[in-house]
Amino acid sequence: MSGHSKWATTKHKKAANDAKRGKEFAKLIKNIEVAARTGGGDPAANPTLDDMIKKAKKASVPNDNIERARKRGSGEEAGGADWATIMYEGYGPNGVAILIECLTDNRNRAATEVRTAMSKNGGNLGESGSVSYMFSRTGVITVQKGDLSEDDVLMAVLDAGAEEVSDIGELFEITCAPTDLQAVREALAEAGIEVEDSESDFRASVEVPLDADGARKIFRLVDALEESDDVQNVYTNVDLSDEVLAELDED
């Protein structure tokens, strides 16, 4: 079980007060707009857009907001922003490597907010390439366990390019090359297995184990980064043991 999965699970438990929910809505809407601009406004012909719409619906984003974002992105409606993706790299407390993915219409604002969050929470921004070599882009799909065994899932996705199936609590996680995401999803659908979530993620080749205090410092830094509307995703190479997670759950 990778540290990132555990970290994502923990982050999920920590989420969802109203302020965070509002920010989450804004990020999902932005993703829909960008997906429609890049691959066209028809979800049937644009798997990424289809994915983003499903995620937004699952998070209870109102349908009107979803539809307006799709139209802005595809040019059917005026008002779409000129979004640019920028990656920042650096180190947090205890030498944790951090990748910060921004989607912004104002590069200067994004850079200032990221730099401020890092410097106030024990982090340092690095040059381009300073930590990204430790991460590789990975396709990640999760499915609810239900009555499924790990072998059931593995048999369904093996020929579609899946690399690994892991047990992460209530879910099975399937990893693959980002280019195989669609094929693996289709294989699951053919096997009658419903996809809980799928995304292109960054996974670290070298992980840093932390105790609970170290983990809290990283959480504070990630929370500060995610306060910025320009920050879409934060990836770290943190590895948290079950004992540390249990201690954090008591906070």
C-alpha positions as CSV (number, residue, x, y, z in Angstrom):
1,M,0.0,0.0,0.0
2,S,1.7,3.2,-1.1
3,G,2.2,6.1,1.2
4,H,0.4,8.3,-1.2
5,S,-2.8,6.2,-1.0
6,K,-2.7,6.3,2.8
7,W,-2.1,10.1,2.6
8,A,-5.0,10.5,0.2
9,T,-7.2,8.5,2.5
10,T,-6.2,10.6,5.5
11,K,-6.6,13.8,3.6
12,H,-10.1,12.6,2.6
13,K,-11.0,12.1,6.2
14,K,-9.8,15.6,7.1
15,A,-11.7,17.4,4.4
16,A,-15.1,18.8,3.8
17,N,-16.0,21.7,6.0
18,D,-17.9,24.4,4.0
19,A,-15.0,26.5,3.1
20,K,-13.1,23.6,1.7
21,R,-16.2,22.4,-0.1
22,G,-16.5,25.8,-1.8
23,K,-12.9,25.5,-2.9
24,E,-13.4,22.0,-4.1
25,F,-16.3,23.1,-6.2
26,A,-14.2,25.8,-7.8
27,K,-11.4,23.3,-8.6
28,L,-13.9,20.8,-10.2
29,I,-15.5,23.5,-12.3
30,K,-12.1,24.7,-13.5
31,N,-11.2,21.1,-14.5
32,I,-14.4,20.8,-16.5
33,E,-13.7,24.1,-18.3
34,V,-10.1,23.1,-19.2
35,A,-11.1,19.6,-20.3
36,A,-13.8,21.0,-22.6
37,R,-11.4,23.5,-24.1
38,T,-8.7,20.9,-24.7
39,G,-10.8,18.0,-26.0
40,G,-14.1,19.5,-27.1
41,G,-17.5,19.9,-25.2
42,D,-19.0,16.5,-26.0
43,P,-18.4,14.2,-23.0
44,A,-19.2,11.1,-25.2
45,A,-16.2,12.0,-27.4
46,N,-14.0,13.4,-24.6
47,P,-13.2,10.9,-21.8
48,T,-11.4,13.5,-19.6
49,L,-14.4,15.8,-19.7
50,D,-16.7,12.9,-19.0
51,D,-14.5,12.0,-16.0
52,M,-14.5,15.6,-14.7
53,I,-18.3,15.9,-15.0
54,K,-18.8,12.6,-13.1
55,K,-16.4,13.8,-10.3
56,A,-18.3,17.1,-10.0
57,K,-21.6,15.4,-9.8
58,K,-20.3,13.0,-7.1
59,A,-19.2,16.0,-5.1
60,S,-22.7,17.5,-5.5
61,V,-21.7,20.4,-7.7
62,P,-25.0,21.8,-9.1
63,N,-25.8,20.7,-12.7
64,D,-26.2,24.3,-13.8
65,N,-22.6,25.1,-12.7
66,I,-21.3,22.0,-14.5
67,E,-23.1,22.8,-17.7
68,R,-22.0,26.5,-17.7
69,A,-18.4,25.4,-17.2
70,R,-18.7,22.9,-20.1
71,K,-20.1,25.6,-22.4
72,R,-17.5,28.2,-21.4
73,G,-14.7,25.7,-22.1
74,S,-16.1,24.6,-25.5
75,G,-16.8,28.2,-26.5
76,E,-20.6,27.7,-26.7
77,E,-20.8,30.5,-24.0
78,A,-18.5,33.5,-23.5
79,G,-16.4,34.1,-20.4
80,G,-13.9,31.3,-20.2
81,A,-10.6,32.2,-18.6
82,D,-7.2,31.5,-20.2
83,W,-6.1,28.8,-17.7
84,A,-2.5,27.7,-17.7
85,T,-1.0,24.7,-15.8
86,I,2.2,25.4,-13.9
87,M,4.1,23.0,-11.7
88,Y,6.1,24.2,-8.7
89,E,8.6,22.0,-6.9
90,G,10.3,22.1,-3.6
91,Y,10.9,20.6,-0.2
92,G,8.8,20.6,3.0
93,P,9.8,19.9,6.6
94,N,11.9,16.8,7.1
95,G,13.1,16.8,3.5
96,V,9.7,15.8,2.1
97,A,9.5,16.4,-1.7
98,I,6.5,18.3,-2.9
99,L,5.0,18.9,-6.4
100,I,2.4,21.7,-6.6
101,E,0.2,21.7,-9.6
102,C,-1.5,25.1,-10.3
103,L,-4.2,25.9,-12.8
104,T,-4.2,29.7,-13.0
105,D,-5.1,32.7,-15.1
106,N,-2.5,34.8,-13.3
107,R,1.0,33.4,-13.0
108,N,2.3,36.1,-10.7
109,R,-0.4,35.6,-8.2
110,A,0.0,31.8,-8.2
111,A,3.8,32.1,-7.7
112,T,3.4,34.6,-4.9
113,E,0.8,32.5,-3.0
114,V,2.7,29.3,-3.4
115,R,6.0,30.9,-2.3
116,T,4.2,32.5,0.8
117,A,2.6,29.2,1.8
118,M,5.9,27.4,1.5
119,S,8.0,29.9,3.4
120,K,5.5,30.3,6.3
121,N,5.2,26.5,6.8
122,G,8.8,25.3,6.8
123,G,9.0,24.7,3.0
124,N,11.4,25.9,0.3
125,L,10.7,26.2,-3.4
126,G,13.3,24.6,-5.6
127,E,14.4,25.0,-9.2
128,S,12.4,23.2,-12.0
129,G,13.6,19.5,-11.9
130,S,14.8,19.7,-8.3
131,V,12.2,17.0,-7.1
132,S,10.1,16.1,-10.2
133,Y,12.6,13.4,-11.1
134,M,11.4,11.4,-8.0
135,F,7.8,11.4,-9.3
136,S,6.2,9.7,-12.3
137,R,2.7,10.3,-13.7
138,T,0.5,7.3,-13.0
139,G,-3.0,6.4,-13.8
140,V,-5.0,5.5,-10.7
141,I,-8.5,3.9,-10.6
142,T,-10.4,2.9,-7.5
143,V,-13.3,0.5,-7.2
144,Q,-15.4,-0.4,-4.1
145,K,-14.6,-3.8,-2.7
146,G,-18.1,-5.1,-2.2
147,D,-18.0,-8.9,-2.9
148,L,-15.0,-8.6,-5.1
149,S,-11.6,-10.2,-4.4
150,E,-8.3,-8.8,-5.5
151,D,-8.0,-11.6,-8.0
152,D,-11.4,-10.7,-9.5
153,V,-10.2,-7.1,-10.2
154,L,-6.8,-8.3,-11.4
155,M,-8.3,-10.7,-13.9
156,A,-10.6,-8.0,-15.3
157,V,-7.9,-5.4,-15.9
158,L,-4.7,-7.4,-16.6
159,D,-4.9,-7.4,-20.4
160,A,-5.9,-3.7,-20.5
161,G,-2.5,-2.6,-19.2
162,A,-3.0,-2.5,-15.4
163,E,0.2,-2.7,-13.5
164,E,-0.9,-3.4,-9.9
165,V,-4.0,-3.9,-7.8
166,S,-3.7,-2.9,-4.1
167,D,-6.0,-3.3,-1.2
168,I,-6.5,0.2,0.4
169,G,-9.2,-0.4,3.0
170,E,-12.7,-0.2,1.6
171,L,-11.4,0.1,-1.9
172,F,-9.1,-1.6,-4.4
173,E,-6.7,0.7,-6.2
174,I,-5.5,-0.1,-9.7
175,T,-2.4,1.6,-11.1
176,C,-1.5,1.8,-14.8
177,A,0.2,4.1,-17.3
178,P,-1.8,7.3,-17.8
179,T,-2.3,6.3,-21.4
180,D,-4.0,3.1,-20.4
181,L,-6.6,4.7,-18.0
182,Q,-9.4,4.6,-20.6
183,A,-8.7,1.0,-21.6
184,V,-8.6,-0.1,-17.9
185,R,-11.9,1.7,-17.2
186,E,-13.5,0.0,-20.2
187,A,-12.3,-3.4,-19.1
188,L,-13.8,-2.8,-15.6
189,A,-17.1,-1.8,-17.2
190,E,-17.1,-5.0,-19.4
191,A,-16.6,-7.0,-16.2
192,G,-19.5,-5.2,-14.5
193,I,-17.2,-3.5,-12.0
194,E,-18.2,0.1,-11.2
195,V,-15.4,2.7,-11.1
196,E,-15.4,4.8,-7.9
197,D,-12.8,7.3,-9.1
198,S,-10.1,7.6,-11.8
199,E,-7.4,10.2,-12.3
200,S,-3.9,10.8,-13.5
201,D,-1.7,11.1,-10.4
202,F,1.9,11.6,-9.5
203,R,3.6,8.8,-7.5
204,A,7.0,9.0,-5.8
205,S,9.8,6.5,-6.4
206,V,11.4,7.3,-3.1
207,E,9.2,7.8,0.0
208,V,10.0,9.6,3.3
209,P,8.5,7.9,6.4
210,L,7.3,10.4,9.0
211,D,6.1,10.2,12.6
212,A,2.9,11.9,13.7
213,D,4.5,15.3,14.4
214,G,6.2,15.3,11.0
215,A,3.0,14.4,9.3
216,R,1.1,17.2,11.1
217,K,3.7,19.7,9.8
218,I,3.3,18.4,6.2
219,F,-0.6,18.6,6.6
220,R,-0.3,22.2,7.7
221,L,1.9,23.0,4.7
222,V,-0.4,21.2,2.2
223,D,-3.5,22.9,3.8
224,A,-1.8,26.3,3.4
225,L,-1.0,25.5,-0.3
226,E,-4.5,24.3,-1.0
227,E,-5.9,27.6,0.5
228,S,-4.8,29.2,-2.8
229,D,-7.5,29.1,-5.5
230,D,-4.7,28.6,-8.1
231,V,-3.5,25.3,-6.5
232,Q,-5.3,22.3,-8.0
233,N,-3.2,19.4,-6.6
234,V,-0.4,18.8,-4.1
235,Y,1.7,15.7,-4.4
236,T,4.2,14.5,-1.7
237,N,6.5,11.5,-1.2
238,V,5.3,11.0,2.4
239,D,4.9,7.5,3.7
240,L,2.7,7.2,6.8
241,S,2.5,3.9,8.8
242,D,-0.8,2.6,10.1
243,E,0.3,3.5,13.6
244,V,0.9,7.1,12.6
245,L,-2.4,7.3,10.8
246,A,-4.2,6.0,13.9
247,E,-2.5,8.7,16.0
248,L,-3.5,11.4,13.5
249,D,-7.1,10.1,13.5
250,E,-7.3,11.0,17.2
251,D,-6.4,14.7,16.5
